[in-house]
Amino acid sequence: MMLRVLSLMLVLWGANCPAAPLRLALFHTDLERKGPGLLLRDIAKGDDPQVNAVIEVIAAVRPDVLLLLDVDYDYDGAALAALQRALAARGVVFAHRFAARPNTGMATGLDLDANGYLGDAADAQGFGHFSGQGGMALLSRWPILDQEVQDFSAFLWRDLPGADLPRTQAGPFPSAKAQAVQRLSTTGHWVVPIQPPSGAPIYVLAYHAGPPAFEGPEQRNTKRNGDETRLWLHYLNGALGPRPERRFVVMGGANQAPSGAAMGALLAHPALQDPAPRSAGSLRSAGDPFHTVFWPAPGPGARRVDYVLPSADWQVVEAGVFWPEEDTVARAASRHRLVWVDLQP
């Protein structure tokens, strides 16, 4: 009788005991290379300083779910599989992965930057010297529900409600023909469901917007950058079809500070919360604890441009930017710092 009572007490305690926090992270890795296959080569040989620094950073944070930016895509996923093995050798096991062909380097056959030449990196759907350069990848400890992924990467820019399309006095820039095929996503926009050990799926809303720079007076890249973040505003408001009501997280490289119009609107959306991750290293290096990147001169310096924004139903336990005060390894890995958030369902 005593054993039955004790067993019942343990069951009730387990039912009411809060689950362990889930750690979700975003890392803009700078792992892109100058040609196809070079990233696989550098991971496989095991002595590339930057690759090893990326692995050290991930091993220090040990997330449950990790979105990687600026990692080259290949059809068979060979480079990503090699990275999984290298991480497993450091005790960080991601049993599941997802990557889809990015828009970076995807040829259009049109002159998208109006420089009079065809076939250069800026004429691709997203800037890239080869197809797949600088893509995205999702690694997870738990199963990824591949068949339920929503992929908005082929969504045309002109089809976004209120699209801020570039124009000149001559008309649509660079041409009406170009705008008829131009995708909104520089890299991609995904909604990826992940099934943790208990509870409903988690939905990762992943993206990587292009930089609002390297343009003429038409401001093509600035306008596109803003609309890449605005896509999530339309998605959250139901304009692009059904969306999860809870347990989702917007994760991505917005290439926009919180003061930007699109980013400010996303941060203020009632369906989301900003955990405001910070670091002592950023405070020491840049005088602001919230920065996530440092672009050295002649770049703009330190900025917050990488975001992990949970839906409002999550309880944020803790959040941070991996920017240690002695940041030798973090600096060797990327100009960007890994951003992480611990969430309680």
PEHUQUI-V214876 format. One record per run of one state. SS is the DSSP state (@ for helix, = for strand, . for the rest). FROM is the first residue (numbers start at 1). TO is the last residue. Records with the same first field share a line. If there is no record, write none. Layout:
# PEHUQUI-V214876
SS: FROM-TO + FROM-TO
This chain:
# PEHUQUI-V214876
.: 1-1 + 17-21 + 29-37 + 46-48 + 62-64 + 72-77 + 90-95 + 99-103 + 105-120 + 124-125 + 127-134 + 141-142 + 145-145 + 149-149 + 152-155 + 160-166 + 169-170 + 173-175 + 180-182 + 184-188 + 196-201 + 209-219 + 237-247 + 254-260 + 268-271 + 273-277 + 279-279 + 287-292 + 296-300 + 304-305 + 312-314 + 322-327 + 334-335 + 337-338 + 345-345
@: 2-16 + 38-45 + 49-61 + 78-89 + 121-123 + 146-148 + 157-159 + 176-179 + 220-236 + 261-267 + 280-286 + 328-333
=: 22-28 + 65-71 + 96-98 + 104-104 + 126-126 + 135-140 + 143-144 + 150-151 + 156-156 + 167-168 + 171-172 + 183-183 + 189-195 + 202-208 + 248-253 + 272-272 + 278-278 + 293-295 + 301-303 + 306-311 + 315-321 + 336-336 + 339-344
